[in-house]
Amino acid sequence: MKLLLLAATFYLVLWPRTGTASGPAKPPIIDIHCHTAGIGAGGSGCFVSPALRKNWRYRIYLKSFGVTEKELEREGDSLILQRLSRTLAESHHVKAAVVLAMDGVVDANGSLDRSRTEVYIPNDFLARETKRHPNLLFGASINPYRKDAIQRLDQAAADGAVLLKWLPSVQDIDPSDRRLIPFYVRLRELGLPLLTHTGQENSFTRKKDELADPERLRLPLSLGVTVIAAHAAGNGWNHGEENFKRFLRLCAEYPNLYGDISALTQANRQGQLVRLLKHEELHGRLLHGTDMPLIATGITSPWWHALHIPLRSVWRIAAIKNPWDQDVELKRALGVPETIFANNSKLFHIPGR
């Protein structure tokens, strides 16, 4: 009998938990906010502006992707997607990630303005490369001021895009511009969510933060577009009011407004995640994202949160090598419930996977 009790104790307490041992299997965790990059190597069509390539951020981004500039020149920009897929496949928690294209600034003629674009990741390159990796999903990016914006939107949908991504403060997009109504109508018809940056932007050398004011999202919301406010407008002010308060007001008015929790564990965003989680009425509309590659840098180290979570948890999380797993465990320690991690699987299907 004692041997049976000891065996049972080992099984229940010490044996690693699986979906069968701990109850029903959890829905797969999907990261809806993952970036890539490229310098045009291998005919990708990507580019990084000369100003940003000279900026200190550029080297950090390459290092966090696990590549060097020489490797990209030799093997092509698709190498970053290969490294992302491999690291993701090693994750115990995250099954798939939506990798985001990045359209540029558009000139008065509706064409790409390279002189004002800092990072460009074309849709066709990303659509092609994500098809090669079962754990990577295609997130399109289309500046709605392009002369052929709706045609590009239809093409992105045909190529398997699961959402559309904007960074208004960098792409010079005003979401409240009524000239965009036909674009929004088509977006709604296609059933593609709009993931758009809200709040301050600190990753580029130039920006217009007023364009990332949550209040500018009223137009697409009123037209029935599913809108995901990236970072849940966690920082910055507009018109003398915190962007976060403006986001909360819109959430109360529009059930088709969601928020993602990407970047909210960064050192410069202390307390933003905990503040958001206090609004339990929003838990069903909060979506998991990471803002990869930032989770592979020191800015999201669990040590920044040592005053808010037990020290033993900090040590345990800091020892996790996989950036996606470390991100999930840190968020769990900060109070993110499993229901939030499961929300993405309700909105995003992993086709044939």
PEPEDA-V821070 format. One record per backbone hydrogen bond with DSSP energy under -1.0 kcal/mol. NH is the residue of the N-H (numbers start at 1). CO is the residue of the C=O. If there is no record, write none. Layout:
nh->{NH	NH}
co->{CO	CO}
This chain:
nh->{5	6	7	8	9	10	11	12	13	14	15	22	31	32	34	35	43	47	49	53	54	58	60	61	62	63	64	65	67	72	73	74	75	76	77	79	80	82	83	84	85	86	87	88	89	90	91	95	96	97	98	99	100	101	102	107	110	113	116	117	120	121	126	127	128	129	130	131	132	133	136	137	139	140	146	147	149	152	153	154	155	156	157	158	159	160	161	162	164	165	166	170	171	172	173	177	180	181	184	185	186	187	188	189	190	192	194	195	196	197	198	199	208	211	212	213	216	217	218	221	222	223	224	225	227	228	229	230	232	233	234	238	241	243	246	247	248	249	250	251	252	254	257	258	259	260	261	264	266	267	269	272	275	276	277	278	279	280	282	283	285	287	291	294	296	297	300	301	304	305	306	308	309	314	315	316	317	318	319	320	326	327	328	329	330	331	332	333	334	335	336	340	341	342	346	348	353}
co->{1	2	3	4	5	6	7	8	9	10	10	18	96	288	98	292	40	120	118	49	50	55	56	57	58	59	60	61	62	68	69	70	71	72	41	76	77	78	79	80	81	82	83	84	85	86	88	29	29	135	31	137	34	139	121	111	107	105	113	114	47	102	122	123	124	125	126	127	129	130	133	97	99	163	143	110	146	148	149	150	151	152	153	154	155	157	156	138	193	140	195	167	167	168	168	174	177	178	180	181	182	183	184	185	186	187	226	164	228	166	230	212	169	208	209	210	213	214	215	217	218	219	221	220	256	194	258	196	229	230	231	241	238	236	242	243	244	245	246	247	248	250	254	227	285	229	287	261	263	299	266	269	271	272	273	274	276	278	279	280	282	259	33	291	293	294	297	298	301	302	303	305	305	310	311	312	313	314	315	317	322	323	324	325	326	327	328	329	330	332	331	337	337	338	343	344	350}
